[in-house]
Amino acid sequence: MSHQKIKIKINNVKDTMGQQVGAINDDRSLQPQGLHRDKIRQALNKFKRGQELTEIRILRTDQGTVSGYFDNVEALVDQAALYDGKYNTFMTLNQVKSELLDRSPNKLTIHAKQTTSDADIAKIKNILIDVDSMRPTGVSATNKEKAEAKKLAENIKPYLKEHGFPEPFEADSGNGYHLILPVDLENTPENVQLLKKFLEVLSFRFSTNTAEVDRTTYNPARITKLYGTVACKGDNTEERPHRRSELLYAPEQIVAATVEQIKAVADSLPEVCQQIPKANGTKWNIPELIEKHGLDLAFEKKLNGKHTIYVLGTCPWNSEHTNAAAYIIQFDNGAVAAGCHHNSCIGEDWQSLKKQLGESTVMEGLSENPSADKEPAKQSDVILELLSDCTLLHGDDGEEYASVEIDNKLYVYKLKTTKFKQFMLKRYYEAKKTAPGSEAVNQALEILAMKANFSDDEIEINRRVGMSEVGKYYYDLHHDSRYVQMTSTGCSIVTNTDVYFFQPKNMGRQVEPDFSAQPEDLSDLIGKHFRIKNDQDVILFASYLVSCLIPGIPHPILILFGEKGSSKSTSMRMLKKIVDPARQDVLAMPSANSDLAVVLTNHYMPCFDNLTYLSVDKSNMLCMAATGGSISKRTLYTDCDETILEIKRCVVLNGINIVANQPDLLDRSITMELSRISVDERLPEDVIWNTFNADLPKIMGAIFNTLSAAITRRQNLQLEKVGRMADFSYWGYAIAEAMGKSGQEFLDAYLDNQNRVNEEALASNPVATAVIALMRGNFKWISSVARLLYKLEMVAGDEQINTHQKIWPADANVLSKRLKEIKSNLEEIGIQYEIRHAGDYKKIIITNVKNEETGQTIEDDPKKTMTNTPLSGFGTTEALSTEAIDINTLLD
């Protein structure tokens, strides 16, 4: 009877959507003022994947457990908001089987008899790393206790990154912090046990006496806080307040951790020593041992509620490890284990610790002969031991590298360089107070190079800029291992990155950026220091400047030109100081191509000053540097080994005129003409640089903020028309929008600049100039390639075109090649050609589409040769354009 009354009561209570809810929802006094529905909605949209089925569960209410299953986010938000602030609201962490929706579809039901079990989980999609403070049960955390949980969570994040894990979700649970790792695992007993062991390792490594990692959150049906709702644990007091939970961070790209990554951590628990510690059966007194040898005890804690872990603030094997990574464990049977979490201390254990402290191993009943003579270690072996903390890598450039962590900062050295040898000598001298022999150093280097070459993965080695797989952009400031990290959410300075940076000898330090400078400030800052003549080119220059910080994409070659006194060299130095400061800022063009290859390899932005001429070979190499390529050269002192130099750089050239003359190079370039400085505007050098250096932090801050704002705009951007460098076109459009300008304004400026560059390419090419003159006023020319060459030579004479230069073709075959080089440039101005095989000769058809209505067709007999059919009847282009001309007469 009572059951029947309850049922009637439930059916009579409706919310605004007409859905069935518990009677408690009708009590509006339970709803807090100003519900944070948006926070709940945002958290669900970021954390839950698609329309994934989720159970909402509210425990210990006046009407028992309240539960419902939702594949509609808005319905979930509306229902959950009715309980917010009164009870703790939870959601399932993993993907629930779709058939469970029938239990309570998109509504909450009171006195729920069924909730999600482990068997109801379709797939394990997340690992919850729940970090909570040590406090009395049933109460909220104080601010101090919560701060301890946050500190522990922050310690876990770099550990996960070091082991290759993707970025986790980060959340404030109200009383602690959550790190949620995306995974993609089948719901099997084996995987559940793997996750259990994984959390045990994290608890072992990071839990302290003030905060701990919950080891019980491994089960598939685990529920967690519905982020955006209030955590209502205990009474809401000033010291222990109720707080609203919140999803703090969601990775832009959700990447699942692999089974191999999880297993690598799960298998890293220290081995348990099964021996009785002392011959007489008594236990080691670890606290006494710590005190006797003055070990730095940070704190002690319990492992699995029975074993004791003594955490050492300073590692006994390596005093540089001062982050409580070392430990001694005493198990309940008296056995002892010891170690350090740092990779460089792998292999260190209880036995090596006793030897380090001078404690005898005889007391454990082990055989030992202290008086036995041991062969002294070779110097090369000592060097290798001293460098055991180095991570050996083989780079994508074919070189061997070593990365080493010093004072929690990562440094990358190329092995076969003077700098790394000095690092080796420093380590050896600090340990032995003497110098090793050169042969020992060389032997050690060879061993290290071998290990690097046979390491597991090829690593991308970056210079100045880099990007992680998850879409984070980095800029190397080159001091104190500090980097600017740029994401779509903003910029910050970090000391560790997801990528590896190599710092060449010539690389200089960048100033500390002023992040208060906004993208809108960039144009004014550039206009203040760069004298760009064409106003339309300012937005193009600004976009180019920001795009130089984007790794991996082809970058156009920037050509600065202008008359004497237009500050070309000073502008180039300023540009270099913004993008890639170096000890040697501007460079002379090397005479040898091999030297140019080395310069391009070692400089992210090589700047070549005061050029007058570029050879074809150097033009081709610069083309490769713009769009990316490889240069092979014989390795020094070897017969058949080759060194591959990978280059993709931001190249800058300057000269009085546009120094590039090869169409392919000009096609990849943007040109900027600089204005001459008038007499009354000239300033002393120190005044110019003091003003620029004062603005440099703002310039850098504005550039970094602009790139951050452009990242989102670049996504899903579609353009109908782009310039020669497509990636630059897309990024430039997004960058201009980020600066508060019009993206189309940038695109118009770039395409106009390309047209001017194309005109320059045609004007600097004698064959192109002759073809243009030939087709002036005409619609179509038809002849053999040999007859065309003869006619072009006649036109060149009339037009005063110099044919006594290397580029002018000597025969018809070379003419075909020269025409191919300028084909795209001619097409830009409406001149097209086609060469066909016609038996024993090549027939060419040239069309000037701009003259289709007003021009005429000139058809020369393709079979006639230059010797037996002179073209004296129309020796000038003016004759070709005469309307009354008789073509047959000319051909005769």
NORPEJO-V779054 format. One record per backbone hydrogen bond with DSSP energy under -0.5 kcal/mol. NH is the residue of the N-H (numbers start at 0). CO is the residue of the C=O. Records with the same first field share a line. If there is no record, write none. Layout:
NH=CO, CO
This chain:
4=0
5=1
6=2
7=3
8=4
9=5
10=6
11=7
12=9
13=11
14=18
17=14
20=12
24=21
25=22
26=23
27=25
29=26
30=27
31=29, 83
36=34
39=35
40=36
41=37
42=38
43=39
44=40
45=41
46=42
47=43
49=47
51=48
53=69
55=67
56=89
57=65
58=87
60=63
63=60
65=57
66=108
67=55
68=103
69=53
72=70
75=71
76=72
77=73
78=74
79=75
80=76
81=77, 78
82=79
83=79
84=86
85=82
86=82
89=56
90=223
91=54
92=221
94=122
95=52
96=119
99=96
100=97
101=98
102=99
103=99, 100
105=68
106=103
108=66
110=62
111=64
119=116
120=117
121=94, 119
122=94
123=184
124=122
126=180
127=125, 216
128=126, 178
129=127
130=128, 176
131=129, 211
132=174
133=209
134=132
138=135
139=232
145=141
146=142
147=143
148=144
149=145
150=146
151=147
152=148
153=149
154=150
155=151
156=152
157=153
158=154
159=155
160=156
161=157
162=158
163=160
164=159
168=179
169=248
170=177
171=245
172=170, 175
173=175
176=130
177=170
178=128
179=168
180=126, 178
181=179
182=124
183=256
184=123
187=185
191=187
192=188
193=189
194=190
195=191
196=192
197=193
198=194
199=195
200=196
201=197
202=198
203=199
204=200
205=201
206=201, 202
207=210
211=131
213=129, 211
216=213
218=215
221=218
223=90
225=88
226=224
227=228
228=225
230=242
231=229
232=230
233=231
236=234, 239
242=230
244=228
245=171
247=169, 245
248=169
253=251
254=252
256=181
261=257
262=258
263=259
264=260
265=261
266=262
267=264
268=265
273=271
277=281
278=362
280=277
283=333
285=283
288=284
289=285
290=286
291=287
292=288
293=290
294=289
296=294
297=295, 310
298=310
300=308
302=306
303=301
305=302
306=302
307=329
308=300
309=307, 327
310=298, 308
311=325
312=295
313=295
314=320
320=317
321=319
323=312
325=311
326=338
327=309
328=336
329=307
330=328, 334
333=330
336=328
338=326
340=324
344=341
345=342
347=344
352=348
353=349
354=350
355=351
356=352
357=353
358=353
363=360
364=361
365=360
371=368
381=377
382=378
383=379
384=380
385=381
386=382
387=384
389=386
390=402
391=389
392=400
393=456
394=392, 398
395=458
397=394
400=392
401=412
402=390
403=410
405=403, 408
408=405
409=494
410=403
412=401
414=399
416=413, 414
420=416
421=417
422=418
423=419
424=420
425=421
426=422
427=423
428=424
429=425
430=426
431=427
432=428
440=436
441=437
442=438
443=439
444=440
445=441
446=442
447=443
448=444
449=445
450=446
451=447
452=448
453=449
454=451
458=393, 456
460=458
461=459, 499
464=462
465=473
467=471
470=467
472=485
473=465
474=483
475=463
476=474, 481
477=481
481=478
482=493
483=474
484=482, 491
485=472, 483
486=489
489=486
491=484
493=482, 491
499=459
501=461
502=411
503=501
506=503
507=580
509=476
512=510
513=696
514=512
516=513
520=517
521=518
524=520
525=521
526=522
527=523
528=524, 525
529=525
531=529
532=672
534=532
536=533
537=534
538=534
539=535
540=536
541=537
542=538
543=539
544=540
545=541
546=542
547=543
548=545
549=546
550=548
552=549
554=625
556=667
557=650
558=556, 669
559=557, 652
560=671
561=654, 655
565=562
570=566
571=567
572=568
573=569
574=570
575=571
576=572
577=573
578=574
579=575
582=505
584=582
586=606
595=591
596=592
597=593
598=594
599=595
600=596
601=597
602=598
607=605, 651
608=586, 606
610=653
618=614
619=615
620=616
621=617
622=618
623=619
624=620
625=621
626=622
627=623
628=646
630=644
632=642
634=640
637=634
642=632
643=641
644=630, 642
645=643
646=628
648=624
649=603
650=648
651=605
652=557
653=607
654=559
658=656
665=661
666=662
667=663, 664
668=665
669=556
671=558
673=560
674=530
676=564
677=675
680=677
681=677, 678
687=683
688=684
689=685
690=686
691=687
692=688
693=689
694=690
695=691
696=692
697=694
698=694
699=695
700=696
701=697
702=698
703=699
704=700
705=701
706=702
707=703
708=704
709=705
710=706
711=707
712=708
713=709
714=710
716=713
725=723
728=724
729=725
730=726
731=727
732=728
733=729
734=730
735=731
736=732
737=733
738=734
739=736
740=735
745=741
746=742
747=743
748=744
749=745
750=746
751=747
752=748
753=749
754=750
755=751
756=752
757=753
758=754
759=755
760=756
761=757
762=758
763=759
764=761
765=763
768=764
769=765
770=766
771=767
772=768
773=769
774=770
775=772
776=774
777=774
778=855
779=855
780=845
781=857
782=843
784=841
787=783
788=784
789=785
790=786
791=787
792=788
793=789
794=790
795=791
796=792
797=793
798=794
799=796
800=795
802=800
804=802
807=804
814=810
815=811
816=812
817=813
818=814
819=815
820=816
821=817
822=819
825=821
826=822
827=823
828=824, 825
829=826
830=825
831=829, 846
833=844
835=842
837=835, 840
839=837
842=835, 840
843=782
844=833
845=780
846=831
847=778
848=829, 846
850=847
851=848
854=850
857=779
858=856
859=781, 857
861=859
863=860
868=864
873=870
874=871
879=875
880=876
881=878
884=881
886=884
889=885
890=886
891=887
